[in-house]
Amino acid sequence: MKKMLENFIFYLYERHNLIILLPHPIAIGNCCEEIFEACRVATLYHKRILLILPPIIKSRFLPFKLLDAKLFDFTSEIFIIKPMNKFLFILRVIIWSITLPIILLSFILLKMKLKKPSHNFFPYLGQSLLFNLIKKGRVKKFSYDEAVSEKKKRESIKFQFKFSEETIKNVELFIRKNNIDSNNIVCLHVRTPSFYKNINHATYRNADILNYIDSINLLAEKGYFVIRIGDSGMPKIPENLIHHENKYFDLAHSDFNTAPINSWIVSICRFYVGMQSGPFDLARLYDKPILLTNMYTPFFGIESDPKSCGIYKKFENVQDNLLWDEVAVISSGKFNYGDFAVNGFNLIENNSYELEQFIECYLNGEFKNSDVYKIKLVQRNELLKKLIDVAKLDNILNDKELFRWVLRSIFTEI
């Protein structure tokens, strides 16, 4: 059934210049990445996009939260209709009705512990089309230099989004009520276990918001308005630790914490401070400068925007308790695409001093010009280049997950 639908989607692409995309219904990062790539393909090949977002459903029976489709309450010249248009409600109902028996069966098996929680209980289509187009367009001869050249070409493609009148109205209210300078916002996101119902989900990707307090105070002193995005389950920062309360706003615990306002803040911010977590891809979608903190892998990194940069967590080898940096870990081959955590390392997050120094150096324009950064950048790229040189072309092209990691992130910060 899914194969037949994918063939139909390819037919519409070839004959009617239409890209149909049902993006990932749970992972914000995957969803943004797929929309991002669809926008690039549509712009590059003069196509239009029909974006069918998942229904907005909240249920305690779901093993994972469905993302709030109103994150994408915008339109663009490359969309044939507004993604949140009521016309699409019929399509959502049809898709949901067809897959409901499968979903219910998954729930039953999950409750009986005969099936592990999975993201695949809801259909998502169109990814195979994008995968094959990327493969066809980018890879004729799989070499480092050609991939870098093609990546830079695709990174140069820009697209604009326009938010709905309702979102703009709510945003203006939010701005006025909290006396925020919308031209001087820094968006902050620190990943915690609260978003997923399973608190043990990829805990090595999390960090402690308290380590960011000095960085928040630094940004406030520089005149920025720091707005923290996220969900209400995140731990709060004690108010007495914030030196400039009027320059810090915790949207995660606010009545204004809606998906459209979160999305708007990311789109309008001067730069984004975050982690390798879902909202990071939202910042990429909006082409914002990104300061990544607590990075845990080079395979999920910063694109070629010269304004962006990042710092890694430290890696503690479980065998000898020695600390390794990211270059040593990459050189050792002890990684599995995106997840260092399964390969014998404890990840130690950036402390308060490291984060504050990182942000201060960025503000002063010193970070990417430092000798340490330049040396590590060269070392990382040389090591990643070797990985491509020794990889077999057939293996890369036939493994979608490996292909995704390689072409998305392997040439970071070039």
Secondary structure, 3 states (H helix, E strand, C coil): CHHHHHHHHHHHHHHHCEEEECCCCCCHHHHHHHHHHHHHHHHHHCCEEEECCCCCCCCCCCCCCCCCHHHHCEECCCECCCCCCCCHHHHHHHHHHHHHHHHHHHHHHHHCCCCCCCCCCCCCCCHHHHHHHHHHHHCCCCCHHHHHHHHHHHHCCCCCCEECHHHHHHHHHHHHHCCCCCCCEEEECCCCHHHCCCCCCCHHHCCCHHHHHHHHHHHHHCCCEEEECCCCCCCCCCHHHCCCHHHEEEHHHCCCCCHHHHHHHHHHCCEEEECCCHHHHHHHHCCCCEEEEEECCCCCCCCCCCCCEEEECEEEECCCCCEECHHHHHHHCCCCCCCHHHCCEEEECCCHHHHHHHHHHHHCCCHHHCHHHHHHHHHHHHHHHHHHHHCCHHHHHHCHHHHHHHHHHCCCCC
